Amino acid sequence: MAYTQDDLTKLQKAISKGAAEVQLDGERVRFRSLDEMLRLERKIQAELGITERPTRRMHYPKTSTGWR
């Protein structure tokens, strides 16, 4: 099944509302859990080429008297 941006938007709205059912591509889909919905959201984002990876930053402590 080829997903569209509209499908992703509908799924994200359902997740934010706490709904367990979504109508995707003319079919009503009932999800068992939030985890299942989030997995489908990541799958649709991957198919559409949307990546939302957070940037990771490394912090190094600086001390004036040394590390004790």
Biopython code that builds the backbone (N, CA, C, O; Angstrom):
import numpy as np
from Bio.PDB.StructureBuilder import StructureBuilder

atoms = [
    (1, "MET", "N", (0.843, -1.170, 0.000)),
    (1, "MET", "CA", (0.000, 0.000, 0.000)),
    (1, "MET", "C", (0.890, 1.235, 0.000)),
    (1, "MET", "O", (1.784, 1.368, 0.836)),
    (2, "ALA", "N", (0.642, 2.128, -0.933)),
    (2, "ALA", "CA", (1.399, 3.374, -0.988)),
    (2, "ALA", "C", (0.698, 4.413, -0.118)),
    (2, "ALA", "O", (-0.464, 4.749, -0.344)),
    (3, "TYR", "N", (1.412, 4.908, 0.865)),
    (3, "TYR", "CA", (0.850, 5.901, 1.775)),
    (3, "TYR", "C", (1.062, 7.304, 1.228)),
    (3, "TYR", "O", (1.985, 7.547, 0.449)),
    (4, "THR", "N", (0.201, 8.219, 1.641)),
    (4, "THR", "CA", (0.305, 9.611, 1.214)),
    (4, "THR", "C", (0.513, 10.499, 2.438)),
    (4, "THR", "O", (0.385, 10.057, 3.580)),
    (5, "GLN", "N", (0.833, 11.746, 2.173)),
    (5, "GLN", "CA", (0.993, 12.721, 3.256)),
    (5, "GLN", "C", (-0.329, 12.882, 4.002)),
    (5, "GLN", "O", (-0.334, 13.105, 5.213)),
    (6, "ASP", "N", (-1.446, 12.773, 3.292)),
    (6, "ASP", "CA", (-2.764, 12.875, 3.914)),
    (6, "ASP", "C", (-2.977, 11.742, 4.922)),
    (6, "ASP", "O", (-3.533, 11.960, 5.998)),
    (7, "ASP", "N", (-2.528, 10.526, 4.564)),
    (7, "ASP", "CA", (-2.634, 9.393, 5.495)),
    (7, "ASP", "C", (-1.833, 9.658, 6.763)),
    (7, "ASP", "O", (-2.292, 9.373, 7.869)),
    (8, "LEU", "N", (-0.643, 10.200, 6.596)),
    (8, "LEU", "CA", (0.207, 10.508, 7.744)),
    (8, "LEU", "C", (-0.449, 11.550, 8.632)),
    (8, "LEU", "O", (-0.434, 11.422, 9.856)),
    (9, "THR", "N", (-1.024, 12.578, 8.029)),
    (9, "THR", "CA", (-1.685, 13.630, 8.787)),
    (9, "THR", "C", (-2.873, 13.080, 9.568)),
    (9, "THR", "O", (-3.060, 13.421, 10.736)),
    (10, "LYS", "N", (-3.677, 12.231, 8.930)),
    (10, "LYS", "CA", (-4.827, 11.620, 9.606)),
    (10, "LYS", "C", (-4.380, 10.773, 10.792)),
    (10, "LYS", "O", (-4.988, 10.820, 11.861)),
    (11, "LEU", "N", (-3.318, 10.000, 10.598)),
    (11, "LEU", "CA", (-2.809, 9.147, 11.666)),
    (11, "LEU", "C", (-2.289, 9.986, 12.829)),
    (11, "LEU", "O", (-2.552, 9.669, 13.989)),
    (12, "GLN", "N", (-1.560, 11.044, 12.531)),
    (12, "GLN", "CA", (-1.021, 11.907, 13.587)),
    (12, "GLN", "C", (-2.135, 12.605, 14.363)),
    (12, "GLN", "O", (-2.029, 12.774, 15.577)),
    (13, "LYS", "N", (-3.201, 13.012, 13.674)),
    (13, "LYS", "CA", (-4.343, 13.620, 14.363)),
    (13, "LYS", "C", (-5.008, 12.608, 15.284)),
    (13, "LYS", "O", (-5.392, 12.944, 16.403)),
    (14, "ALA", "N", (-5.145, 11.369, 14.817)),
    (14, "ALA", "CA", (-5.756, 10.322, 15.641)),
    (14, "ALA", "C", (-4.899, 10.034, 16.866)),
    (14, "ALA", "O", (-5.427, 9.822, 17.958)),
    (15, "ILE", "N", (-3.591, 10.024, 16.696)),
    (15, "ILE", "CA", (-2.683, 9.792, 17.822)),
    (15, "ILE", "C", (-2.832, 10.911, 18.845)),
    (15, "ILE", "O", (-2.892, 10.654, 20.048)),
    (16, "SER", "N", (-2.891, 12.146, 18.370)),
    (16, "SER", "CA", (-2.993, 13.270, 19.300)),
    (16, "SER", "C", (-4.339, 13.306, 20.019)),
    (16, "SER", "O", (-4.420, 13.795, 21.146)),
    (17, "LYS", "N", (-5.394, 12.797, 19.386)),
    (17, "LYS", "CA", (-6.715, 12.749, 20.013)),
    (17, "LYS", "C", (-6.889, 11.540, 20.917)),
    (17, "LYS", "O", (-7.788, 11.517, 21.758)),
    (18, "GLY", "N", (-6.045, 10.545, 20.752)),
    (18, "GLY", "CA", (-6.179, 9.316, 21.528)),
    (18, "GLY", "C", (-7.168, 8.345, 20.908)),
    (18, "GLY", "O", (-7.643, 7.427, 21.577)),
    (19, "ALA", "N", (-7.481, 8.543, 19.634)),
    (19, "ALA", "CA", (-8.429, 7.665, 18.936)),
    (19, "ALA", "C", (-7.764, 6.342, 18.578)),
    (19, "ALA", "O", (-6.554, 6.280, 18.362)),
    (20, "ALA", "N", (-8.563, 5.296, 18.518)),
    (20, "ALA", "CA", (-8.038, 3.972, 18.184)),
    (20, "ALA", "C", (-8.383, 3.579, 16.757)),
    (20, "ALA", "O", (-7.904, 2.554, 16.270)),
    (21, "GLU", "N", (-9.206, 4.374, 16.074)),
    (21, "GLU", "CA", (-9.603, 4.087, 14.693)),
    (21, "GLU", "C", (-9.244, 5.246, 13.782)),
    (21, "GLU", "O", (-9.340, 6.413, 14.161)),
    (22, "VAL", "N", (-8.825, 4.898, 12.566)),
    (22, "VAL", "CA", (-8.474, 5.891, 11.555)),
    (22, "VAL", "C", (-8.968, 5.373, 10.217)),
    (22, "VAL", "O", (-8.961, 4.168, 9.966)),
    (23, "GLN", "N", (-9.396, 6.289, 9.359)),
    (23, "GLN", "CA", (-9.768, 5.895, 8.011)),
    (23, "GLN", "C", (-8.608, 6.231, 7.076)),
    (23, "GLN", "O", (-8.328, 7.399, 6.805)),
    (24, "LEU", "N", (-7.938, 5.184, 6.589)),
    (24, "LEU", "CA", (-6.789, 5.346, 5.700)),
    (24, "LEU", "C", (-7.104, 4.705, 4.360)),
    (24, "LEU", "O", (-7.494, 3.539, 4.297)),
    (25, "ASP", "N", (-6.936, 5.461, 3.305)),
    (25, "ASP", "CA", (-7.124, 4.957, 1.946)),
    (25, "ASP", "C", (-8.496, 4.303, 1.768)),
    (25, "ASP", "O", (-8.617, 3.269, 1.111)),
    (26, "GLY", "N", (-9.525, 4.913, 2.358)),
    (26, "GLY", "CA", (-10.879, 4.397, 2.208)),
    (26, "GLY", "C", (-11.237, 3.250, 3.125)),
    (26, "GLY", "O", (-12.375, 2.782, 3.095)),
    (27, "GLU", "N", (-10.315, 2.783, 3.932)),
    (27, "GLU", "CA", (-10.546, 1.675, 4.865)),
    (27, "GLU", "C", (-10.480, 2.176, 6.290)),
    (27, "GLU", "O", (-9.620, 2.987, 6.634)),
    (28, "ARG", "N", (-11.385, 1.695, 7.115)),
    (28, "ARG", "CA", (-11.351, 2.037, 8.531)),
    (28, "ARG", "C", (-10.423, 1.029, 9.219)),
    (28, "ARG", "O", (-10.636, -0.181, 9.153)),
    (29, "VAL", "N", (-9.400, 1.555, 9.873)),
    (29, "VAL", "CA", (-8.389, 0.713, 10.518)),
    (29, "VAL", "C", (-8.494, 0.906, 12.029)),
    (29, "VAL", "O", (-8.497, 2.036, 12.518)),
    (30, "ARG", "N", (-8.578, -0.196, 12.760)),
    (30, "ARG", "CA", (-8.636, -0.150, 14.225)),
    (30, "ARG", "C", (-7.312, -0.675, 14.770)),
    (30, "ARG", "O", (-6.887, -1.784, 14.446)),
    (31, "PHE", "N", (-6.671, 0.137, 15.599)),
    (31, "PHE", "CA", (-5.369, -0.220, 16.164)),
    (31, "PHE", "C", (-5.550, -0.800, 17.562)),
    (31, "PHE", "O", (-6.458, -0.415, 18.299)),
    (32, "ARG", "N", (-4.673, -1.728, 17.908)),
    (32, "ARG", "CA", (-4.738, -2.370, 19.228)),
    (32, "ARG", "C", (-4.061, -1.549, 20.303)),
    (32, "ARG", "O", (-4.438, -1.609, 21.474)),
    (33, "SER", "N", (-3.053, -0.776, 19.899)),
    (33, "SER", "CA", (-2.313, -0.020, 20.909)),
    (33, "SER", "C", (-1.691, 1.231, 20.291)),
    (33, "SER", "O", (-1.611, 1.372, 19.071)),
    (34, "LEU", "N", (-1.262, 2.116, 21.151)),
    (34, "LEU", "CA", (-0.563, 3.321, 20.710)),
    (34, "LEU", "C", (0.759, 2.952, 20.056)),
    (34, "LEU", "O", (1.177, 3.594, 19.093)),
    (35, "ASP", "N", (1.414, 1.928, 20.570)),
    (35, "ASP", "CA", (2.689, 1.486, 20.007)),
    (35, "ASP", "C", (2.524, 1.077, 18.538)),
    (35, "ASP", "O", (3.376, 1.380, 17.703)),
    (36, "GLU", "N", (1.440, 0.398, 18.240)),
    (36, "GLU", "CA", (1.171, -0.021, 16.868)),
    (36, "GLU", "C", (0.976, 1.202, 15.958)),
    (36, "GLU", "O", (1.435, 1.214, 14.816)),
    (37, "MET", "N", (0.300, 2.216, 16.473)),
    (37, "MET", "CA", (0.084, 3.440, 15.696)),
    (37, "MET", "C", (1.407, 4.174, 15.455)),
    (37, "MET", "O", (1.649, 4.686, 14.363)),
    (38, "LEU", "N", (2.248, 4.218, 16.468)),
    (38, "LEU", "CA", (3.535, 4.907, 16.332)),
    (38, "LEU", "C", (4.456, 4.175, 15.354)),
    (38, "LEU", "O", (5.209, 4.807, 14.612)),
    (39, "ARG", "N", (4.393, 2.842, 15.355)),
    (39, "ARG", "CA", (5.199, 2.075, 14.401)),
    (39, "ARG", "C", (4.753, 2.355, 12.968)),
    (39, "ARG", "O", (5.583, 2.505, 12.071)),
    (40, "LEU", "N", (3.420, 2.427, 12.756)),
    (40, "LEU", "CA", (2.918, 2.744, 11.420)),
    (40, "LEU", "C", (3.299, 4.160, 11.025)),
    (40, "LEU", "O", (3.618, 4.411, 9.863)),
    (41, "GLU", "N", (3.271, 5.082, 11.965)),
    (41, "GLU", "CA", (3.665, 6.457, 11.684)),
    (41, "GLU", "C", (5.119, 6.509, 11.207)),
    (41, "GLU", "O", (5.425, 7.191, 10.229)),
    (42, "ARG", "N", (6.009, 5.796, 11.888)),
    (42, "ARG", "CA", (7.422, 5.763, 11.476)),
    (42, "ARG", "C", (7.575, 5.125, 10.093)),
    (42, "ARG", "O", (8.394, 5.566, 9.287)),
    (43, "LYS", "N", (6.773, 4.075, 9.822)),
    (43, "LYS", "CA", (6.840, 3.401, 8.527)),
    (43, "LYS", "C", (6.397, 4.344, 7.406)),
    (43, "LYS", "O", (7.035, 4.404, 6.355)),
    (44, "ILE", "N", (5.311, 5.075, 7.629)),
    (44, "ILE", "CA", (4.833, 6.022, 6.614)),
    (44, "ILE", "C", (5.852, 7.124, 6.395)),
    (44, "ILE", "O", (6.116, 7.506, 5.255)),
    (45, "GLN", "N", (6.433, 7.643, 7.484)),
    (45, "GLN", "CA", (7.453, 8.685, 7.352)),
    (45, "GLN", "C", (8.645, 8.186, 6.555)),
    (45, "GLN", "O", (9.200, 8.929, 5.745)),
    (46, "ALA", "N", (9.045, 6.944, 6.772)),
    (46, "ALA", "CA", (10.176, 6.376, 6.030)),
    (46, "ALA", "C", (9.833, 6.251, 4.544)),
    (46, "ALA", "O", (10.662, 6.551, 3.685)),
    (47, "GLU", "N", (8.610, 5.807, 4.244)),
    (47, "GLU", "CA", (8.213, 5.668, 2.841)),
    (47, "GLU", "C", (8.120, 7.011, 2.137)),
    (47, "GLU", "O", (8.408, 7.115, 0.944)),
    (48, "LEU", "N", (7.714, 8.045, 2.877)),
    (48, "LEU", "CA", (7.597, 9.375, 2.289)),
    (48, "LEU", "C", (8.930, 10.124, 2.288)),
    (48, "LEU", "O", (9.033, 11.208, 1.714)),
    (49, "GLY", "N", (9.938, 9.554, 2.924)),
    (49, "GLY", "CA", (11.256, 10.186, 2.962)),
    (49, "GLY", "C", (11.365, 11.270, 4.014)),
    (49, "GLY", "O", (12.216, 12.154, 3.921)),
    (50, "ILE", "N", (10.501, 11.202, 5.016)),
    (50, "ILE", "CA", (10.522, 12.192, 6.095)),
    (50, "ILE", "C", (11.288, 11.594, 7.257)),
    (50, "ILE", "O", (10.906, 10.550, 7.787)),
    (51, "THR", "N", (12.360, 12.245, 7.652)),
    (51, "THR", "CA", (13.111, 11.762, 8.806)),
    (51, "THR", "C", (13.095, 12.824, 9.879)),
    (51, "THR", "O", (13.377, 13.992, 9.611)),
    (52, "GLU", "N", (12.773, 12.430, 11.068)),
    (52, "GLU", "CA", (12.745, 13.350, 12.202)),
    (52, "GLU", "C", (13.681, 12.840, 13.291)),
    (52, "GLU", "O", (13.270, 12.585, 14.423)),
    (53, "ARG", "N", (14.916, 12.702, 12.927)),
    (53, "ARG", "CA", (15.895, 12.243, 13.909)),
    (53, "ARG", "C", (16.398, 13.427, 14.716)),
    (53, "ARG", "O", (16.825, 14.433, 14.150)),
    (54, "PRO", "N", (16.349, 13.314, 16.013)),
    (54, "PRO", "CA", (16.863, 14.414, 16.826)),
    (54, "PRO", "C", (18.385, 14.477, 16.733)),
    (54, "PRO", "O", (19.060, 13.453, 16.625)),
    (55, "THR", "N", (18.900, 15.681, 16.776)),
    (55, "THR", "CA", (20.349, 15.825, 16.761)),
    (55, "THR", "C", (20.882, 15.527, 18.163)),
    (55, "THR", "O", (20.305, 15.951, 19.164)),
    (56, "ARG", "N", (21.956, 14.816, 18.213)),
    (56, "ARG", "CA", (22.563, 14.485, 19.493)),
    (56, "ARG", "C", (23.749, 15.394, 19.709)),
    (56, "ARG", "O", (24.545, 15.637, 18.802)),
    (57, "ARG", "N", (23.852, 15.883, 20.906)),
    (57, "ARG", "CA", (24.966, 16.757, 21.246)),
    (57, "ARG", "C", (25.765, 16.127, 22.372)),
    (57, "ARG", "O", (25.211, 15.517, 23.286)),
    (58, "MET", "N", (27.060, 16.284, 22.287)),
    (58, "MET", "CA", (27.945, 15.773, 23.310)),
    (58, "MET", "C", (28.430, 16.953, 24.138)),
    (58, "MET", "O", (28.917, 17.943, 23.592)),
    (59, "HIS", "N", (28.299, 16.849, 25.435)),
    (59, "HIS", "CA", (28.731, 17.915, 26.320)),
    (59, "HIS", "C", (29.954, 17.449, 27.105)),
    (59, "HIS", "O", (29.968, 16.364, 27.686)),
    (60, "TYR", "N", (30.965, 18.291, 27.105)),
    (60, "TYR", "CA", (32.180, 17.989, 27.832)),
    (60, "TYR", "C", (32.306, 18.996, 28.984)),
    (60, "TYR", "O", (32.296, 20.203, 28.744)),
    (61, "PRO", "N", (32.420, 18.529, 30.201)),
    (61, "PRO", "CA", (32.556, 19.474, 31.316)),
    (61, "PRO", "C", (33.911, 20.162, 31.277)),
    (61, "PRO", "O", (34.922, 19.559, 30.916)),
    (62, "LYS", "N", (33.912, 21.434, 31.654)),
    (62, "LYS", "CA", (35.165, 22.201, 31.727)),
    (62, "LYS", "C", (35.323, 22.654, 33.161)),
    (62, "LYS", "O", (34.409, 23.226, 33.754)),
    (63, "THR", "N", (36.484, 22.393, 33.704)),
    (63, "THR", "CA", (36.763, 22.812, 35.083)),
    (63, "THR", "C", (38.038, 23.638, 35.086)),
    (63, "THR", "O", (38.913, 23.481, 34.234)),
    (64, "SER", "N", (38.111, 24.506, 36.054)),
    (64, "SER", "CA", (39.296, 25.347, 36.140)),
    (64, "SER", "C", (40.355, 24.729, 37.064)),
    (64, "SER", "O", (41.536, 25.059, 36.959)),
    (65, "THR", "N", (39.932, 23.832, 37.971)),
    (65, "THR", "CA", (40.883, 23.258, 38.925)),
    (65, "THR", "C", (41.188, 21.805, 38.614)),
    (65, "THR", "O", (41.895, 21.149, 39.380)),
    (66, "GLY", "N", (40.685, 21.300, 37.538)),
    (66, "GLY", "CA", (40.928, 19.908, 37.203)),
    (66, "GLY", "C", (39.765, 19.019, 37.592)),
    (66, "GLY", "O", (38.837, 19.453, 38.275)),
    (67, "TRP", "N", (39.821, 17.801, 37.162)),
    (67, "TRP", "CA", (38.759, 16.832, 37.413)),
    (67, "TRP", "C", (39.102, 16.035, 38.644)),
    (67, "TRP", "O", (40.170, 15.424, 38.695)),
    (68, "ARG", "N", (38.242, 16.016, 39.635)),
    (68, "ARG", "CA", (38.547, 15.302, 40.867)),
    (68, "ARG", "C", (37.650, 14.142, 41.072)),
    (68, "ARG", "O", (37.778, 13.431, 42.069)),
]
sb = StructureBuilder()
sb.init_structure("model")
sb.init_model(0)
sb.init_chain("A")
sb.init_seg("    ")
for serial, (resi, resn, name, xyz) in enumerate(atoms, 1):
    if name == "N":
        sb.init_residue(resn, " ", resi, " ")
    sb.init_atom(name, np.array(xyz, "f"), 0.0, 1.0, " ", f" {name:<3s}", serial, name[0])
structure = sb.get_structure()
